[in-house]
């Protein structure tokens, strides 16, 4: 029985230090409507999301239409914002087990994301499930299944982005990028 996961990187958001409640930008809201149209056309039956507002707003017009899974939140880089985000993230990607104080290593964040994916696959066999999440966690979790998802992929990943992953039970079959027509 095939199960399809539509893994969605959230649309553009307005930066605020409140990670959980950061809203989408005006462009982000327009793009989210397009993502929601793609998901409707794909006949998605279940929507599961990070607790972060920008993630659920990308896949659903209303928070009451989604299931929140804390494990789908973005990876924690460190206790405090990195002085040089680009250098910090590169260091994390180059050393799988390295982490900054209060942050998650690639290995830890990947394990969290993969555990969420595995539970979703077990809970919704044969369904079409949208997963609203974040670029770093998305790439790390998908990279567990397919080596095309790695640091360079993450650096080029659009915002928003939709990837369709097909599984036979827990067995990964393949991935397809779904274009969002702007």
C-alpha positions as CSV (number, residue, x, y, z in Angstrom):
1,X,0.0,0.0,0.0
2,X,1.5,3.3,-1.1
3,X,1.6,6.3,1.2
4,X,2.5,9.7,-0.1
5,X,4.1,12.5,2.0
6,X,4.0,16.0,0.6
7,X,6.9,17.6,2.4
8,X,6.4,21.4,2.3
9,X,9.0,24.0,3.2
10,X,7.1,27.1,4.5
11,X,6.6,30.2,2.5
12,X,8.5,33.5,3.1
13,X,7.9,34.9,6.6
14,X,8.5,38.2,8.4
15,X,11.4,37.9,10.7
16,X,10.7,38.3,14.4
17,X,12.6,36.8,17.4
18,X,9.4,34.8,18.3
19,X,10.0,31.7,16.2
20,X,6.7,30.1,17.0
21,X,4.5,33.0,16.0
22,X,6.4,34.4,13.0
23,X,3.7,35.1,10.4
24,X,4.1,34.9,6.6
25,X,5.0,38.0,4.7
26,X,2.6,39.4,2.1
27,X,4.4,37.4,-0.6
28,X,4.4,34.4,1.7
29,X,0.6,34.5,2.0
30,X,0.2,34.6,-1.8
31,X,2.6,31.7,-2.2
32,X,0.8,29.8,0.6
33,X,-2.4,30.0,-1.4
34,X,-0.6,28.4,-4.4
35,X,0.8,25.6,-2.1
36,X,-2.7,25.0,-0.8
37,X,-4.0,24.7,-4.4
38,X,-1.3,22.2,-5.2
39,X,-2.2,20.1,-2.1
40,X,-5.9,20.2,-3.0
41,X,-5.1,19.1,-6.6
42,X,-3.1,16.2,-5.1
43,X,-6.1,15.3,-3.0
44,X,-4.2,15.5,0.3
45,X,-6.2,13.9,3.1
46,X,-4.2,14.8,6.2
47,X,-2.2,17.9,7.1
48,X,0.5,17.6,9.8
49,X,2.7,20.5,10.7
50,X,5.4,22.1,12.8
51,X,3.9,24.1,15.6
52,X,5.5,27.2,14.0
53,X,2.8,29.5,12.5
54,X,4.7,30.0,9.2
55,X,4.6,26.3,8.6
56,X,0.9,25.7,9.2
57,X,-0.1,28.9,7.4
58,X,1.7,27.6,4.3
59,X,-0.3,24.3,4.2
60,X,-3.7,25.4,5.6
61,X,-5.8,28.5,5.8
62,X,-6.8,27.7,9.4
63,X,-4.9,26.2,12.3
64,X,-7.9,24.0,13.1
65,X,-7.3,22.1,9.8
66,X,-3.9,20.7,10.9
67,X,-2.4,18.3,13.3
68,X,0.6,19.7,15.1
69,X,3.7,17.6,15.6
70,X,6.4,19.3,17.7
71,X,9.0,17.1,16.1
72,X,8.5,18.9,12.7
73,X,9.8,22.2,14.1
74,X,13.0,23.7,12.7
75,X,16.3,22.5,14.0
76,X,17.7,24.5,16.9
77,X,21.0,26.1,15.9
78,X,22.1,27.2,19.3
79,X,20.8,28.9,22.5
80,X,21.4,32.3,21.0
81,X,21.3,33.5,17.4
82,X,24.5,32.7,15.6
83,X,26.7,35.7,14.9
84,X,27.3,34.4,11.4
85,X,24.5,32.1,10.4
86,X,26.1,31.0,7.1
87,X,29.3,29.9,8.8
88,X,27.4,28.2,11.7
89,X,25.1,26.2,9.4
90,X,28.0,25.2,7.2
91,X,29.9,23.9,10.2
92,X,26.8,21.9,11.3
93,X,26.5,20.3,7.9
94,X,30.2,19.4,7.6
95,X,30.3,17.7,11.1
96,X,27.3,15.5,11.5
97,X,27.6,15.2,15.3
98,X,28.7,18.7,16.1
99,X,26.4,21.1,17.9
100,X,26.6,24.5,19.4
101,X,25.6,25.0,23.0
102,X,21.8,24.5,23.3
103,X,21.6,23.5,19.7
104,X,21.0,20.3,17.7
105,X,23.5,18.4,15.6
106,X,22.5,17.3,12.1
107,X,22.4,13.7,13.5
108,X,20.0,14.7,16.3
109,X,17.7,16.9,14.1
110,X,17.6,14.2,11.4
111,X,16.7,11.5,13.9
112,X,13.8,13.7,15.2
113,X,12.5,14.4,11.7
114,X,12.8,10.7,10.6
115,X,11.0,9.5,13.7
116,X,8.1,11.9,12.8
117,X,8.1,10.7,9.2
118,X,8.1,7.0,10.4
119,X,5.2,7.6,12.8
120,X,3.2,9.4,10.1
121,X,3.8,6.6,7.7
122,X,2.7,4.0,10.3
123,X,-0.4,6.1,11.3
124,X,-1.7,7.0,7.8
125,X,-1.0,4.0,5.5
126,X,-2.3,4.5,2.0
127,X,-3.0,8.2,2.6
128,X,-1.8,11.4,1.1
129,X,-0.3,13.5,3.9
130,X,1.0,17.0,3.8
131,X,3.8,17.8,6.2
132,X,4.4,21.5,6.9
133,X,8.0,22.0,8.1
134,X,11.2,24.0,7.6
135,X,14.1,23.8,5.1
136,X,16.8,22.5,7.4
137,X,14.7,19.8,9.1
138,X,13.1,18.9,5.8
139,X,16.4,18.3,4.1
140,X,17.9,16.4,7.0
141,X,14.9,14.0,7.2
142,X,14.6,13.5,3.5
143,X,18.4,13.0,3.3
144,X,17.9,9.9,5.5
145,X,16.0,8.3,2.6
146,X,17.8,9.8,-0.5
147,X,21.3,11.2,-0.9
148,X,20.1,13.9,-3.3
149,X,18.9,15.8,-0.2
150,X,22.0,17.4,1.3
151,X,23.7,20.7,2.1
152,X,23.8,22.0,-1.5
153,X,20.2,21.0,-2.0
154,X,19.2,22.9,1.2
155,X,21.1,26.1,0.1
156,X,19.1,26.1,-3.2
157,X,15.8,25.1,-1.8
158,X,13.0,27.5,-2.7
159,X,10.6,29.1,-0.2
160,X,8.0,27.6,-0.4
161,X,8.9,24.2,-1.8
162,X,6.8,21.0,-2.1
163,X,8.4,17.5,-2.5
164,X,6.3,14.4,-3.0
165,X,7.8,11.4,-1.4
166,X,6.3,7.9,-2.1
167,X,6.6,5.0,0.3
168,X,5.5,1.4,0.4
169,X,4.9,1.0,4.1
170,X,8.2,2.3,5.6
171,X,10.1,1.6,2.4
172,X,11.1,4.8,0.4
173,X,10.4,4.5,-3.3
174,X,11.2,7.9,-4.7
175,X,10.8,11.7,-4.7
176,X,9.4,14.3,-7.1
177,X,9.5,18.1,-6.9
178,X,6.1,19.7,-7.4
179,X,6.2,23.0,-9.1
180,X,4.3,25.9,-7.7
181,X,3.0,28.0,-10.5
182,X,3.4,31.7,-9.8
